[in-house]
Amino acid sequence: MGTIPSQDDVAIRKDILKILEERTNEWITEVSHRHNNDLNAEIVQYGSFGLEVYSKTSDMDILVIAPELASLQFMKHMGTIPSQHDVTIRKDILKILEERTNEWFTEVSHRYNKDLNAEIVPYGSFCLEFMKHMGTIPSQDDVTIRKDILKILEERTEEWITEVSHRYNKDLNAEIVPYGSFGLEVYSKTSDMDILVIAPELASLQVSMSHA
């Protein structure tokens, strides 16, 4: 298929990640100074990019995680429900992140002469109110359905890898890796279930042949 990334593809991704780390450090430093708080942010690579199993055309799945908020009940108990000032601070942080992200992607686009885009996706407690407003918070049934699907996939994967192991007299293993909003457990009612099944090449080849 010619989808194995070249050395240039790998170098481009490393450059993009380095620029993002620099921009994120600038952003969190600026916000810390502005609000006189010692804040930190973390870059998290996930999906095929984080696992280093990406192809030439794969997305770069990256999260920028800033200080998390406690759950709503804990916030009520501790008296830490955000004030209007807290809300303003978060809006300022988001605005600065959007500006830094636009600068970062403009720079990378010019460097590699490609039309690239990035998207800011608030998730977790930060977007909880929006999800409530849109009626997209998953119900208990939605959660149960996803758990059932994951369980069935785990069972089928175990059957598959056991069969291939016996066929070739090899001790093979497969791993189920939920990622994205599903892996982070911040999905909505309509979200996809992002799941990787990682197995040795021999087992993957056997599946391809059986469906040819």
PAVOZA-992396 format. One record per residue (C-alpha): residue in three letters; x, y, z; residue number from 0. Coordinates in Angstrom, 2 decimals, always signed. Example, Ala and Ser with C-alpha at 12.3 -4.5 7.8 and 13.67 -1.06 7.14 Angstrom:
residues 2
r rest = ALA east = +12.30 north = -4.50 up = +7.80 nr = 0
r rest = SER east = +13.67 north = -1.06 up = +7.14 nr = 1
This chain:
residues 212
r rest = MET east = +0.00 north = +0.00 up = +0.00 nr = 0
r rest = GLY east = +3.04 north = +2.30 up = +0.30 nr = 1
r rest = THR east = +1.80 north = +3.79 up = +3.59 nr = 2
r rest = ILE east = +4.87 north = +3.24 up = +5.77 nr = 3
r rest = PRO east = +6.09 north = +6.71 up = +6.80 nr = 4
r rest = SER east = +9.41 north = +7.81 up = +5.31 nr = 5
r rest = GLN east = +12.21 north = +9.41 up = +7.29 nr = 6
r rest = ASP east = +10.93 north = +12.81 up = +6.11 nr = 7
r rest = ASP east = +7.41 north = +11.98 up = +7.40 nr = 8
r rest = VAL east = +8.86 north = +11.08 up = +10.80 nr = 9
r rest = ALA east = +11.00 north = +14.25 up = +10.85 nr = 10
r rest = ILE east = +7.98 north = +16.45 up = +10.01 nr = 11
r rest = ARG east = +5.98 north = +14.97 up = +12.89 nr = 12
r rest = LYS east = +8.88 north = +15.50 up = +15.29 nr = 13
r rest = ASP east = +9.19 north = +19.13 up = +14.16 nr = 14
r rest = ILE east = +5.45 north = +19.70 up = +14.59 nr = 15
r rest = LEU east = +5.52 north = +18.19 up = +18.07 nr = 16
r rest = LYS east = +8.54 north = +20.30 up = +19.05 nr = 17
r rest = ILE east = +6.86 north = +23.50 up = +17.86 nr = 18
r rest = LEU east = +3.68 north = +22.59 up = +19.75 nr = 19
r rest = GLU east = +5.68 north = +22.00 up = +22.94 nr = 20
r rest = GLU east = +7.37 north = +25.41 up = +22.56 nr = 21
r rest = ARG east = +4.05 north = +27.19 up = +21.91 nr = 22
r rest = THR east = +2.41 north = +25.39 up = +24.83 nr = 23
r rest = ASN east = +5.22 north = +26.44 up = +27.19 nr = 24
r rest = GLU east = +4.87 north = +30.06 up = +26.01 nr = 25
r rest = TRP east = +1.10 north = +29.90 up = +26.48 nr = 26
r rest = ILE east = +1.10 north = +28.40 up = +29.99 nr = 27
r rest = THR east = +3.89 north = +30.77 up = +31.09 nr = 28
r rest = GLU east = +1.93 north = +33.78 up = +29.84 nr = 29
r rest = VAL east = -1.26 north = +32.61 up = +31.56 nr = 30
r rest = SER east = +0.64 north = +31.88 up = +34.80 nr = 31
r rest = HIS east = +2.08 north = +35.39 up = +34.84 nr = 32
r rest = ARG east = -1.22 north = +37.02 up = +33.90 nr = 33
r rest = HIS east = -3.13 north = +35.35 up = +36.74 nr = 34
r rest = ASN east = -0.26 north = +35.00 up = +39.22 nr = 35
r rest = ASN east = -0.64 north = +31.22 up = +39.37 nr = 36
r rest = ASP east = +1.97 north = +28.50 up = +38.92 nr = 37
r rest = LEU east = +0.29 north = +26.49 up = +36.15 nr = 38
r rest = ASN east = +1.54 north = +23.55 up = +34.11 nr = 39
r rest = ALA east = +0.41 north = +21.95 up = +30.88 nr = 40
r rest = GLU east = +1.14 north = +18.50 up = +29.51 nr = 41
r rest = ILE east = +1.42 north = +17.27 up = +25.92 nr = 42
r rest = VAL east = -0.12 north = +13.81 up = +25.49 nr = 43
r rest = GLN east = +0.27 north = +11.84 up = +22.27 nr = 44
r rest = TYR east = -2.32 north = +9.10 up = +21.77 nr = 45
r rest = GLY east = -3.84 north = +6.90 up = +19.12 nr = 46
r rest = SER east = -1.60 north = +5.58 up = +16.33 nr = 47
r rest = PHE east = +0.73 north = +8.58 up = +16.72 nr = 48
r rest = GLY east = +1.22 north = +8.04 up = +20.44 nr = 49
r rest = LEU east = +1.79 north = +4.31 up = +19.90 nr = 50
r rest = GLU east = +4.17 north = +5.03 up = +16.99 nr = 51
r rest = VAL east = +2.20 north = +2.78 up = +14.64 nr = 52
r rest = TYR east = +1.03 north = +5.52 up = +12.27 nr = 53
r rest = SER east = +1.01 north = +5.51 up = +8.47 nr = 54
r rest = LYS east = +2.00 north = +8.28 up = +6.02 nr = 55
r rest = THR east = -1.55 north = +9.67 up = +6.06 nr = 56
r rest = SER east = -2.37 north = +9.23 up = +9.76 nr = 57
r rest = ASP east = -3.49 north = +12.12 up = +11.95 nr = 58
r rest = MET east = -1.31 north = +13.31 up = +14.81 nr = 59
r rest = ASP east = -3.50 north = +12.66 up = +17.86 nr = 60
r rest = ILE east = -2.25 north = +15.10 up = +20.50 nr = 61
r rest = LEU east = -3.89 north = +16.45 up = +23.65 nr = 62
r rest = VAL east = -2.78 north = +19.58 up = +25.47 nr = 63
r rest = ILE east = -3.85 north = +19.04 up = +29.08 nr = 64
r rest = ALA east = -4.01 north = +22.04 up = +31.41 nr = 65
r rest = PRO east = -4.80 north = +21.87 up = +35.15 nr = 66
r rest = GLU east = -7.94 north = +19.80 up = +35.52 nr = 67
r rest = LEU east = -11.06 north = +20.78 up = +37.42 nr = 68
r rest = ALA east = -12.47 north = +18.62 up = +40.18 nr = 69
r rest = SER east = -15.81 north = +16.91 up = +39.74 nr = 70
r rest = LEU east = -18.91 north = +19.04 up = +40.23 nr = 71
r rest = GLN east = -19.86 north = +17.33 up = +43.53 nr = 72
r rest = PHE east = -16.39 north = +17.77 up = +44.96 nr = 73
r rest = MET east = -16.41 north = +21.40 up = +43.84 nr = 74
r rest = LYS east = -19.72 north = +21.97 up = +45.63 nr = 75
r rest = HIS east = -18.40 north = +20.27 up = +48.76 nr = 76
r rest = MET east = -15.21 north = +22.35 up = +48.74 nr = 77
r rest = GLY east = -16.94 north = +25.56 up = +47.77 nr = 78
r rest = THR east = -14.95 north = +25.80 up = +44.55 nr = 79
r rest = ILE east = -17.70 north = +26.35 up = +41.98 nr = 80
r rest = PRO east = -16.11 north = +28.81 up = +39.51 nr = 81
r rest = SER east = -16.96 north = +32.48 up = +39.87 nr = 82
r rest = GLN east = -17.45 north = +34.83 up = +36.94 nr = 83
r rest = HIS east = -13.78 north = +35.74 up = +37.33 nr = 84
r rest = ASP east = -12.82 north = +32.04 up = +37.05 nr = 85
r rest = VAL east = -14.92 north = +31.74 up = +33.90 nr = 86
r rest = THR east = -13.22 north = +34.81 up = +32.42 nr = 87
r rest = ILE east = -9.79 north = +33.33 up = +33.18 nr = 88
r rest = ARG east = -10.70 north = +30.10 up = +31.38 nr = 89
r rest = LYS east = -11.99 north = +32.02 up = +28.37 nr = 90
r rest = ASP east = -8.73 north = +33.98 up = +28.30 nr = 91
r rest = ILE east = -6.71 north = +30.76 up = +28.48 nr = 92
r rest = LEU east = -8.71 north = +29.24 up = +25.63 nr = 93
r rest = LYS east = -8.32 north = +32.38 up = +23.51 nr = 94
r rest = ILE east = -4.54 north = +32.41 up = +24.03 nr = 95
r rest = LEU east = -4.33 north = +28.71 up = +23.18 nr = 96
r rest = GLU east = -6.28 north = +29.30 up = +19.95 nr = 97
r rest = GLU east = -3.92 north = +32.16 up = +19.01 nr = 98
r rest = ARG east = -0.80 north = +30.07 up = +19.75 nr = 99
r rest = THR east = -2.22 north = +27.09 up = +17.86 nr = 100
r rest = ASN east = -2.96 north = +29.26 up = +14.80 nr = 101
r rest = GLU east = +0.60 north = +30.64 up = +14.92 nr = 102
r rest = TRP east = +2.02 north = +27.14 up = +15.26 nr = 103
r rest = PHE east = +0.06 north = +25.68 up = +12.33 nr = 104
r rest = THR east = +0.71 north = +28.70 up = +10.12 nr = 105
r rest = GLU east = +4.43 north = +28.29 up = +10.76 nr = 106
r rest = VAL east = +4.36 north = +24.55 up = +10.03 nr = 107
r rest = SER east = +2.22 north = +25.09 up = +6.88 nr = 108
r rest = HIS east = +4.72 north = +27.62 up = +5.53 nr = 109
r rest = ARG east = +7.73 north = +25.47 up = +6.44 nr = 110
r rest = TYR east = +6.45 north = +22.43 up = +4.56 nr = 111
r rest = ASN east = +4.35 north = +24.25 up = +1.95 nr = 112
r rest = LYS east = +1.24 north = +22.35 up = +3.00 nr = 113
r rest = ASP east = -2.25 north = +23.56 up = +3.86 nr = 114
r rest = LEU east = -2.56 north = +22.24 up = +7.42 nr = 115
r rest = ASN east = -5.23 north = +22.87 up = +10.02 nr = 116
r rest = ALA east = -5.58 north = +22.26 up = +13.75 nr = 117
r rest = GLU east = -8.71 north = +22.13 up = +15.88 nr = 118
r rest = ILE east = -9.12 north = +23.07 up = +19.54 nr = 119
r rest = VAL east = -11.44 north = +20.60 up = +21.30 nr = 120
r rest = PRO east = -12.40 north = +21.43 up = +24.90 nr = 121
r rest = TYR east = -13.39 north = +18.25 up = +26.73 nr = 122
r rest = GLY east = -13.99 north = +16.91 up = +30.21 nr = 123
r rest = SER east = -15.45 north = +19.22 up = +32.85 nr = 124
r rest = PHE east = -14.63 north = +22.29 up = +30.73 nr = 125
r rest = CYS east = -17.24 north = +21.38 up = +28.12 nr = 126
r rest = LEU east = -19.72 north = +19.71 up = +30.49 nr = 127
r rest = GLU east = -22.11 north = +22.68 up = +30.50 nr = 128
r rest = PHE east = -22.13 north = +22.79 up = +26.71 nr = 129
r rest = MET east = -22.90 north = +19.06 up = +26.54 nr = 130
r rest = LYS east = -25.75 north = +19.54 up = +29.02 nr = 131
r rest = HIS east = -27.12 north = +22.37 up = +26.91 nr = 132
r rest = MET east = -26.95 north = +20.27 up = +23.72 nr = 133
r rest = GLY east = -28.38 north = +17.16 up = +25.41 nr = 134
r rest = THR east = -25.36 north = +15.06 up = +24.40 nr = 135
r rest = ILE east = -24.27 north = +13.72 up = +27.78 nr = 136
r rest = PRO east = -24.43 north = +9.90 up = +27.50 nr = 137
r rest = SER east = -27.13 north = +8.13 up = +29.50 nr = 138
r rest = GLN east = -26.47 north = +5.03 up = +31.61 nr = 139
r rest = ASP east = -27.79 north = +2.95 up = +28.69 nr = 140
r rest = ASP east = -25.27 north = +4.61 up = +26.35 nr = 141
r rest = VAL east = -22.46 north = +3.77 up = +28.78 nr = 142
r rest = THR east = -23.68 north = +0.17 up = +29.14 nr = 143
r rest = ILE east = -23.88 north = -0.33 up = +25.37 nr = 144
r rest = ARG east = -20.28 north = +0.84 up = +24.96 nr = 145
r rest = LYS east = -19.10 north = -1.46 up = +27.74 nr = 146
r rest = ASP east = -20.91 north = -4.40 up = +26.11 nr = 147
r rest = ILE east = -19.37 north = -3.62 up = +22.71 nr = 148
r rest = LEU east = -15.89 north = -3.42 up = +24.22 nr = 149
r rest = LYS east = -16.42 north = -6.72 up = +26.06 nr = 150
r rest = ILE east = -17.54 north = -8.48 up = +22.86 nr = 151
r rest = LEU east = -14.53 north = -7.08 up = +20.98 nr = 152
r rest = GLU east = -12.20 north = -8.34 up = +23.74 nr = 153
r rest = GLU east = -13.79 north = -11.82 up = +23.58 nr = 154
r rest = ARG east = -13.58 north = -12.01 up = +19.76 nr = 155
r rest = THR east = -9.99 north = -10.74 up = +19.79 nr = 156
r rest = GLU east = -9.02 north = -13.38 up = +22.35 nr = 157
r rest = GLU east = -10.64 north = -16.11 up = +20.21 nr = 158
r rest = TRP east = -8.85 north = -14.84 up = +17.10 nr = 159
r rest = ILE east = -5.36 north = -14.59 up = +18.62 nr = 160
r rest = THR east = -5.75 north = -18.01 up = +20.28 nr = 161
r rest = GLU east = -6.72 north = -19.59 up = +16.95 nr = 162
r rest = VAL east = -3.76 north = -18.02 up = +15.12 nr = 163
r rest = SER east = -1.40 north = -19.03 up = +17.95 nr = 164
r rest = HIS east = -2.50 north = -22.66 up = +17.69 nr = 165
r rest = ARG east = -2.34 north = -22.65 up = +13.88 nr = 166
r rest = TYR east = +1.27 north = -21.46 up = +13.78 nr = 167
r rest = ASN east = +2.38 north = -22.95 up = +17.10 nr = 168
r rest = LYS east = +3.41 north = -19.54 up = +18.41 nr = 169
r rest = ASP east = +2.60 north = -17.72 up = +21.63 nr = 170
r rest = LEU east = +0.95 north = -14.57 up = +20.24 nr = 171
r rest = ASN east = -0.84 north = -11.77 up = +22.07 nr = 172
r rest = ALA east = -3.14 north = -8.93 up = +21.08 nr = 173
r rest = GLU east = -3.91 north = -5.75 up = +22.91 nr = 174
r rest = ILE east = -7.11 north = -3.67 up = +22.94 nr = 175
r rest = VAL east = -6.39 north = +0.08 up = +23.23 nr = 176
r rest = PRO east = -9.35 north = +2.48 up = +23.57 nr = 177
r rest = TYR east = -8.26 north = +6.03 up = +22.71 nr = 178
r rest = GLY east = -9.65 north = +9.45 up = +21.85 nr = 179
r rest = SER east = -12.77 north = +10.63 up = +23.70 nr = 180
r rest = PHE east = -13.77 north = +7.00 up = +24.34 nr = 181
r rest = GLY east = -10.42 north = +6.10 up = +25.89 nr = 182
r rest = LEU east = -10.48 north = +9.25 up = +28.01 nr = 183
r rest = GLU east = -14.13 north = +8.59 up = +29.01 nr = 184
r rest = VAL east = -15.20 north = +12.08 up = +27.91 nr = 185
r rest = TYR east = -17.40 north = +10.99 up = +24.99 nr = 186
r rest = SER east = -20.87 north = +12.27 up = +24.09 nr = 187
r rest = LYS east = -24.00 north = +10.32 up = +23.07 nr = 188
r rest = THR east = -23.00 north = +10.45 up = +19.40 nr = 189
r rest = SER east = -19.22 north = +9.94 up = +19.73 nr = 190
r rest = ASP east = -17.36 north = +7.19 up = +17.92 nr = 191
r rest = MET east = -15.67 north = +4.41 up = +19.85 nr = 192
r rest = ASP east = -11.98 north = +4.82 up = +18.98 nr = 193
r rest = ILE east = -10.33 north = +1.44 up = +19.60 nr = 194
r rest = LEU east = -7.06 north = -0.05 up = +18.37 nr = 195
r rest = VAL east = -6.46 north = -3.79 up = +18.21 nr = 196
r rest = ILE east = -2.67 north = -4.26 up = +18.20 nr = 197
r rest = ALA east = -1.32 north = -7.66 up = +17.21 nr = 198
r rest = PRO east = +1.80 north = -9.21 up = +15.62 nr = 199
r rest = GLU east = +2.13 north = -8.92 up = +11.84 nr = 200
r rest = LEU east = +1.58 north = -12.67 up = +11.41 nr = 201
r rest = ALA east = -1.83 north = -12.52 up = +13.07 nr = 202
r rest = SER east = -2.84 north = -9.39 up = +11.14 nr = 203
r rest = LEU east = -1.79 north = -11.05 up = +7.87 nr = 204
r rest = GLN east = -3.93 north = -14.09 up = +8.66 nr = 205
r rest = VAL east = -7.01 north = -11.87 up = +9.09 nr = 206
r rest = SER east = -6.30 north = -10.08 up = +5.78 nr = 207
r rest = MET east = -5.95 north = -13.43 up = +3.96 nr = 208
r rest = SER east = -9.15 north = -14.81 up = +5.45 nr = 209
r rest = HIS east = -11.11 north = -11.78 up = +4.18 nr = 210
r rest = ALA east = -9.45 north = -11.64 up = +0.74 nr = 211
